[in-house]
Amino acid sequence: MVFPKILLWCAIAALILCSIGFKKLVWFMSIGYGLAIMGIGLVLLVYAFIVKGSVITLAMCILLIIYGFRLGGYLFIRETRNKDYQKTLSAAGGDRKVPIFVLFFMWIYCAAMYVAQTSPVAYRLVNGDAISVWSVVGCVITLSGVIGEAVADRQKSAAKAENPKRFCDRGLYKIVRCPNYFSEILVWTGVFISGIGALKGAQWIVAAIGYVLIVFVMISGAQRLEKRHEKNYGSDPEYVRYADSTPILFPFIPVYHLTRIERNR
């Protein structure tokens, strides 16, 4: 079955919790994103107890809950209390009014994407949940991503508290310029890998669509962040050296820029 009933319950949870985006469009993909993943994790956890899922799948459900709760809370504080970020968001058009049909499209699209992202966990529960090498490996990768993103966000917040006008190049940011986005990719790579051996037929398409979409979102996010940093720090020689020598998204892979950088030297 491509769309079992559990996916419908996940979709209902995602639609309810990401509806916060009707207040601000960007919240569909930020605060609403975290809340939706948390809600889906809760739905899957309850279902896992009902069908007596494996300890690894229970752990995956709990990781989704922790991940969504932490991310949603972090973004809520940043986007409602951080005045500097609010100015940045406003300058980027984040406060602009949008037609209602655009809001409804984003609502449905985002909820569907979040369900697709988490579908490997749901399909494992539906198709018969047995511990496998792939489920263990996927869980470990997801755990590393959850921890990495939390550490990266904390390090950046601490750096900005000390010097709001300077870019962050401490901790994980010494290794890669967007460790939070990289960690996000790790989270969903782990979720996708955990489905190997459990996904059947067209279920692979649903899971693959969710994975490809979130990776694309992270790459696009890193690209937008690079443009913003270039605008803010492009005239700083220290930032130029940092940006030209530190991979932007994937550690130890010498891809330093996702946009064409033109500087007057």
C-alpha positions in Angstrom: 0.0 0.0 0.0 1.5 3.3 -1.1 -0.6 5.5 1.2 -1.5 3.6 4.4 -3.8 5.2 6.9 -0.9 6.2 9.2 0.3 8.6 6.5 -3.2 10.3 6.6 -2.9 10.8 10.3 0.6 12.2 9.8 -0.7 14.5 7.2 -3.5 15.8 9.5 -0.9 16.5 12.2 1.3 18.3 9.8 -1.6 20.4 8.4 -2.7 21.4 11.9 0.7 22.3 13.2 2.2 24.0 10.2 -0.9 26.1 9.8 0.9 28.7 11.8 2.3 29.8 8.4 -1.0 31.6 7.7 0.3 34.2 10.1 3.6 34.6 8.2 4.4 32.8 5.0 7.9 31.9 6.0 6.6 30.1 9.1 5.4 27.3 6.9 9.0 26.4 6.4 10.4 27.4 9.7 8.4 27.3 13.0 5.6 25.3 11.3 8.3 22.9 10.0 9.6 22.1 13.4 6.1 21.8 14.9 4.9 19.5 12.0 7.9 17.1 12.3 7.3 17.0 16.1 3.6 16.2 15.5 4.4 13.5 13.0 6.9 12.0 15.3 4.2 11.8 18.1 1.7 10.2 15.7 4.3 7.6 14.6 5.4 7.0 18.2 1.8 6.2 19.2 1.4 3.9 16.2 4.7 2.2 17.0 3.5 1.3 20.4 0.2 0.0 19.0 1.9 -2.3 16.4 4.8 -3.1 18.8 7.5 -1.5 16.6 11.2 -2.3 17.2 13.3 -0.3 19.6 15.2 1.3 16.8 12.0 2.6 15.1 10.8 3.8 18.5 14.1 5.6 18.8 13.6 7.2 15.4 10.2 8.5 16.4 11.6 10.0 19.6 14.4 11.6 17.6 11.8 13.2 15.3 10.0 14.6 18.3 13.1 15.9 19.9 14.3 17.4 16.6 11.0 19.1 15.8 10.5 20.4 19.3 14.0 21.9 19.5 14.0 23.4 16.0 10.5 24.8 16.3 11.4 26.4 19.7 14.7 27.8 18.5 13.1 29.3 15.4 10.2 30.7 17.4 12.5 32.5 19.8 14.7 33.8 16.9 11.9 35.0 14.7 9.8 36.6 17.4 12.4 38.0 19.8 15.6 38.6 17.8 15.2 42.2 16.5 18.2 41.9 14.2 16.8 38.8 12.5 13.4 40.4 12.2 15.0 43.3 10.3 16.9 40.9 8.1 13.6 39.0 7.4 11.7 42.2 6.7 14.4 43.4 4.3 14.2 40.1 2.5 10.4 40.5 2.1 9.4 38.0 4.8 6.7 40.3 6.1 5.0 41.0 2.7 1.4 40.2 2.2 0.7 37.3 -0.1 -2.6 36.1 -1.8 -4.6 33.6 0.1 -4.3 31.0 -2.6 -0.5 31.2 -2.3 -0.8 30.5 1.5 -3.1 27.5 0.8 -0.7 26.1 -1.7 2.3 26.5 0.6 0.2 24.9 3.4 -0.6 21.8 1.4 2.8 21.6 -0.3 4.7 21.8 3.0 2.6 19.3 4.8 2.9 16.9 2.0 6.7 17.3 1.9 7.0 16.7 5.7 4.9 13.5 5.4 7.1 12.3 2.5 10.3 13.1 4.5 9.2 11.0 7.4 7.5 8.3 5.4 10.4 5.7 5.6 9.6 5.4 9.4 5.9 5.0 8.7 6.4 2.4 6.0 8.8 0.4 8.2 6.0 0.2 10.8 3.4 -0.7 8.2 5.4 -3.3 6.3 6.8 -5.2 9.3 9.3 -3.6 11.6 12.4 -5.7 12.3 15.7 -4.4 13.4 18.2 -4.4 10.5 21.7 -3.0 9.7 20.0 -0.3 7.7 17.6 0.8 10.4 20.5 1.0 13.0 22.8 2.9 10.6 20.0 5.3 9.7 19.2 5.9 13.4 22.8 6.6 14.2 23.1 9.1 11.3 19.9 10.8 12.3 21.1 11.1 15.9 24.3 12.7 14.7 22.4 15.2 12.6 20.1 16.1 15.5 23.1 16.7 17.8 25.0 18.5 15.1 22.2 21.0 14.4 21.6 21.7 18.0 25.3 22.3 18.6 25.7 24.5 15.5 22.7 26.7 16.5 24.0 27.1 20.0 27.5 28.0 18.8 26.1 30.6 16.4 23.8 32.1 19.0 26.7 32.4 21.5 28.9 34.0 18.8 26.2 36.5 17.9 25.6 37.4 21.5 29.2 38.3 21.9 29.5 40.2 18.6 26.3 40.6 16.6 28.1 42.3 13.7 30.7 39.6 13.1 30.2 36.3 11.1 30.5 33.0 13.1 33.6 30.9 12.5 33.9 29.1 15.8 33.3 25.4 16.7 31.6 23.5 13.8 31.8 26.6 11.7 35.5 26.1 11.4 34.9 23.0 9.5 31.9 24.0 7.3 30.2 27.4 6.9 26.7 25.9 7.2 26.9 23.1 9.7 23.2 23.5 10.7 22.1 22.9 7.1 24.6 20.0 6.7 23.3 18.5 10.0 19.7 18.8 8.6 20.8 16.8 5.6 22.2 14.2 7.9 18.9 13.9 9.8 17.0 13.1 6.7 19.7 11.0 5.1 19.4 8.8 8.2 15.6 8.7 8.0 15.8 7.7 4.3 18.5 5.0 4.9 16.4 3.5 7.7 13.8 2.7 5.2 16.1 0.4 3.2 14.8 -3.2 3.4 11.3 -2.0 4.4 10.2 0.2 1.5 8.3 -1.5 -1.3 7.5 -0.6 -4.9 6.1 2.9 -5.2 6.8 3.7 -1.6 10.4 4.4 -2.7 9.1 7.2 -4.9 7.3 8.9 -1.9 10.4 8.6 0.3 12.8 9.7 -2.4 10.7 12.7 -3.3 10.7 13.8 0.4 14.4 13.3 0.7 15.3 15.1 -2.6 13.0 18.1 -1.7 14.6 18.7 1.7 18.1 18.4 0.4 17.2 20.9 -2.3 15.8 23.2 0.3 19.0 23.0 2.4 21.2 23.7 -0.7 19.0 26.7 -1.6 19.1 27.9 2.0 22.9 27.7 2.0 23.0 29.6 -1.2 20.7 32.4 0.1 22.8 32.6 3.3 25.9 33.0 1.3 24.5 35.9 -0.6 23.4 37.6 2.6 26.8 37.0 4.1 28.6 38.3 1.0 26.4 41.5 1.3 27.1 41.9 5.0 30.8 40.8 5.2 32.1 40.8 1.6 34.3 43.8 2.3 35.9 42.2 5.3 39.3 40.5 4.4 38.9 38.1 7.3 35.6 36.9 6.0 36.9 36.6 2.5 39.7 34.3 3.7 37.3 32.3 5.7 34.8 31.9 2.9 37.4 31.0 0.3 39.0 28.3 2.5 36.0 26.7 4.4 33.6 24.5 2.5 30.1 26.0 2.4 27.9 22.9 3.0 29.7 19.6 3.0 32.8 19.2 5.3 36.1 18.3 3.7 34.6 18.6 0.2 36.3 21.6 -1.5 33.2 23.4 -2.7 33.5 26.8 -1.2 30.7 28.8 -3.0 27.3 28.0 -4.3 26.9 31.5 -5.9 29.1 33.4 -8.2 31.1 35.7 -6.0 32.4 38.9 -7.6 34.6 41.1 -5.4 36.6 44.2 -6.1 40.1 43.3 -5.1 
